[in-house]
Amino acid sequence: MLFEKVLKFIYADPLMNILILVLFVWACVWAYQKSVKSRKYYKCPQCGESFRSEHMESKHCKVCGAELTQANDTNVNDKAV
């Protein structure tokens, strides 16, 4: 019953629709920016493969198993087998 009243209030007021849309867009942009900041780029000194990871630390190369070094180069090849 309360949920129906809230929905009727939201749909009846165009300003509420605009506010909800603006808040939704802002939340999406914020989440995307947070995701981009968490990206880390790595390069293998032994085989030369480059990797990208989000929200975690990579320690070893997916191809040869050597220890990775963090790189500032964003041009990575994530298609390693």
Summary of the structure (lengths in Angstrom):
residues: 81
radius of gyration: 22.0
end to end distance: 54.5
largest distance: 64.4
contacts: 173
relative contact order: 0.14
helix: 43%
strand: 19%
